Amino acid sequence: MTSTAAARTTSTTATSAPTLWVRLYQLFSVLTALLVLVQFLTAGQLFPQGGPEQLHAAGAIVLHVVSGLAVVAAFVLWRTGGMTTAQAALPVVVFAFTFVQAATGGRTNLAVHVPGAMILTAGAVWQLVTALRPRR
């Protein structure tokens, strides 16, 4: 084997195609970020006159499910060595924080709920960026 052929083999191995679990994690991370955006849009319509409160609540439930599926995919990736513990912890934190947001939702807790939405957004975007970043 020539050195060129060996280099090609090495580079092909280093850039292997993503597994099903990587793709699922990426999909659930994209959907999590999009659902957070939907939550912003429906929340913005709630004020000042009120708006689609049921739509906002239903979106929160879907966000729980999708972010939970991201946790499952991250767990499988972590167990198979495709993700570090720190990388796998991020979707767990995002998932848990969706429940904190649900618990503090409502017009009486906006001083907590709105800043919480900013934190959740940062976590969801961070998760999305790390999910789509090429793996080494």
NUZA-904194 format. One record per residue: x, y, z of N, C-alpha, C in turn. Coordinates in steps of 0.001 Angstrom, whole numbers, padded with zeros to 6 digits, always signed. Layout:
! NUZA-904194
XYZXYZXYZ ...
This chain:
! NUZA-904194
+000849-001168+000000+000000+000000+000000+000896+001232+000000 +000564+002167-000824+001345+003404-000886+000925+004326+000237 +001746+005337+000460+001399+006281+001526+000144+007066+001182 -000106+007289-000111-001324+007992-000528-002558+007150-000222 -002478+005853-000510-003608+004962-000232-003853+004868+001272 -002780+004809+002045-002929+004762+003502-003558+006043+004026 -003172+007177+003478-003744+008457+003897-005224+008517+003570 -005600+007988+002388-007015+007987+002015-007822+007098+002959 -007278+005940+003303-007970+005035+004214-008148+005680+005581 -007115+006319+006076-007187+006981+007377-008201+008109+007366 -008194+008927+006319-009128+010046+006279-010556+009567+006119 -010778+008457+005413-012125+007921+005270-012630+007416+006615 -011766+006744+007354-012160+006233+008658-012463+007373+009624 -011691+008431+009573-011866+009552+010498-013152+010323+010238 -013656+010271+009025-014872+011015+008689-015998+010056+008325 -016207+009025+009136-017258+008065+008845-018626+008730+008978 -019596+008113+008338-020949+008667+008329-021545+008623+009735 -022345+009611+010081-022987+009623+011404-023923+008429+011569 -024012+007939+012775-024890+006809+013066-026342+007276+013159 -027229+006303+013240-028652+006611+013404-028879+007439+014665 -028201+007103+015765-028402+007820+017026-027881+009241+016963 -026795+009451+016224-026297+010820+016032-027338+011627+015279 -027870+011052+014213-028889+011756+013424-030143+012025+014252 -030562+011062+015055-031738+011281+015902-031479+012389+016917 -030293+012378+017515-029952+013438+018466-029965+014797+017772 -029417+014857+016574-029425+016111+015817-030854+016547+015513 -031683+015609+015074-033083+015926+014761-033815+016455+015993 -033690+015760+017115-034392+016191+018329-033845+017518+018853 -032572+017778+018627-031993+019065+019038-032531+020202+018178 -032647+019966+016873-033228+020974+015975-034679+021237+016368 -035435+020167+016580-036847+020328+016949-037003+021028+018298 -036123+020737+019240-036174+021413+020541-036008+022914+020362 -035012+023317+019580-034782+024748+019351-035972+025386+018630 -036526+024694+017643-037690+025236+016922-038905+025355+017842 -039092+024382+018707-040230+024439+019632-040076+025557+020653 -038853+025846+021060-038631+027000+021940-039028+028277+021203 -038694+028360+019921-039101+029514+019110-040627+029614+019040 -041298+028499+018842-042766+028496+018815-043315+028992+020154 -042678+028590+021250-043110+029061+022566-042986+030581+022671 -041910+031128+022119-041753+032586+022121-042870+033244+021315 -043168+032689+020159-044199+033287+019303-045569+033245+019966 -045918+032115+020558-047234+032037+021203-047275+032870+022482 -046163+032959+023201-046127+033794+024415-046281+035261+024058 -045681+035667+022961-045786+037060+022530-047203+037456+022182 -048013+036483+021781-049406+036766+021449-050303+036776+022686 -049787+036310+023812-050598+036262+025036-050823+037639+025643 -049953+038582+025332-050033+039910+025941-050209+040964+024874 -050889+042013+025099-051520+042436+026345-052941+041921+026514 -053627+041524+025428-055047+041169+025567-055294+039700+025879 -054293+038891+025902-054503+037450+026031-054387+036835+024651 -054259+035567+024600-054068+034938+023303-054160+033431+023407 -053397+032756+022582-053531+031296+022467-052875+030546+023630 -053496+030671+024796-052906+030038+025981-052865+028518+025851 -053911+027926+025256-053907+026472+025063-052806+026051+024100 -052559+026857+023073-051497+026557+022112-050132+026630+022791 -049947+027611+023645-048692+027753+024388-048499+026553+025328 -049560+026132+025992-049488+024981+026899-049232+023688+026125 -049904+023514+024992-049686+022317+024169-048260+022290+023622 -047754+023453+023238-046371+023536+022764-045383+023132+023840 -045701+023462+025081-044831+023075+026199-044797+021558+026357 -045938+020915+026185-045990+019452+026290-045166+018807+025182 -045320+019304+023968-044537+018770+022844-043048+019010+023087 -042706+020165+023636-041310+020465+023962-040767+019477+024999 -041576+019121+025999-041155+018116+026985-040833+016790+026288 -041728+016364+025408-041559+015071+024732-040311+015075+023850 -040178+016093+023017-039055+016140+022072-037722+016287+022805 -037670+017154+023799-036410+017304+024539-036103+016033+025336 -037131+015322+025760-036924+014027+026416-036366+012986+025459 -036828+013001+024218-036282+012090+023207-034821+012419+022900 -034471+013700+022964-033061+014090+022796-032218+013499+023923 -032772+013454+025123-032061+012850+026259-031833+011357+026005 -032848+010670+025500-032706+009235+025207-031595+009016+024181 -031611+009792+023105-030577+009659+022071-029195+009981+022639 -029110+011011+023460-027825+011380+024071-027336+010273+025004 -028248+009660+025738-027869+008569+026639-027286+007396+025855 -027942+007032+024758-027432+005933+023925-026059+006295+023370 -025906+007510+022894-024603+007943+022373-023539+007924+023467 -023894+008364+024646-022944+008357+025763-022532+006932+026114 -023517+006023+026189-023234+004624+026543-022363+003930+025501 -022490+004323+024242-021706+003690+023176-020405+004426+022902 -020107+005448+023688-018854+006177+023529-018884+007261+022474 -020069+007588+021976-020181+008609+020942-020368+010018+021469 -020357+010151+022794-020593+011456+023403-019965+011458+024797 -019387+012584+025170-018812+012693+026511-019922+012889+027540 -019565+012739+028796-020533+012947+029874-021056+014381+029868 -020166+015338+029642-020586+016747+029606-021545+017002+028449 -021267+016411+027292-022164+016587+026149-023521+015953+026428 -023532+014812+027073-024786+014126+027377-025572+014832+028478 -024881+015581+029332-025561+016284+030422-026382+017467+029920 -025939+018095+028846-026630+019292+028352-028097+019035+028005 -028444+018015+027209-029871+017794+026944-030668+017424+028195 -030013+016818+029175-030695+016509+030441-031068+017807+031150 -030147+018761+031163-030406+020060+031797-031525+020791+031055 -031474+020784+029725-032523+021447+028930-033875+020795+029218 -033913+019464+029209-035151+018732+029485-035700+019088+030867 -034845+019067+031873-035280+019402+033232-035787+020838+033304 -035115+021724+032604-035506+023129+032664-036856+023379+031998 -037266+022521+031044-038604+022690+030463-039674+022500+031536 -039396+021643+032510-040354+021430+033597-040334+022575+034600 -039162+023144+034821-039080+024340+035670-039911+025453+035039 -039785+025599+033731-040556+026622+033021-042053+026364+033130 -042447+025112+032983-043869+024780+033091-044390+025063+034502 -043573+024778+035494-043992+025002+036884-044123+026483+037210 -043331+027324+036547-043382+028764+036835-044197+029528+035805 -044837+028807+034888-045647+029474+033869-046877+030119+034482 -047420+031068+033796-048597+031771+034292-048311+033242+034479 -049354+033998+034499-049218+035460+034561-048668+035961+035892 -048819+035191+036943-048373+035658+038254-046873+035465+038484 -046231+034643+037686-044809+034344+037877-043938+034833+036727 -044351+035848+036030-043597+036306+034856-042187+036773+035203 -041988+037270+036409-040653+037729+036808-039659+036567+036856 -040157+035355+037010-039309+034160+036989-039377+033485+035621 -040575+033416+035050-040806+032677+033809-040073+033293+032613 -040081+034586+032490-039446+035239+031329-037922+035084+031358 -037244+035378+032470-035794+035109+032492-035487+033615+032312 -036362+032772+032840-036192+031330+032640-036263+030950+031175 -037130+031640+030436-037227+031391+028996-035923+031741+028290 -035268+032782+028755-033972+033162+028167-032919+032083+028438 -032921+031562+029650-031967+030503+030004-032257+029238+029192 -033534+028879+029079-033917+027712+028287-033504+027889+026831 -033685+029081+026303-033284+029355+024923-031784+029178+024750 -031014+029715+025676-029554+029568+025597-029161+028095+025632 -029795+027327+026503-029493+025897+026581-029871+025153+025322 -031042+025462+024762-031489+024786+023544-030586+025121+022359 -030165+026375+022264-029265+026772+021172-027892+026133+021365 -027406+026118+022581-026121+025480+022873-026175+023992+022506 -027280+023337+022868-027476+021928+022516-027486+021754+021003 -028184+022631+020309-028257+022552+018850-026877+022704+018218 -026124+023685+018664-024785+023921+018106-023885+022714+018345 -023913+022170+019554-023057+021013+019830-023519+019774+019075 -024819+019649+018846-025333+018493+018108-024934+018536+016636 -024894+019729+016067-024596+019852+014637-023113+020022+014346 -022324+020275+015391-020879+020435+015202-020276+019087+014812 -019371+019090+013833-018747+017815+013430-018023+017157+014600 -018168+015854+014689-017501+015098+015751-016101+014721+015309 -015185+014595+016277-013803+014197+015949-013598+012731+016203 
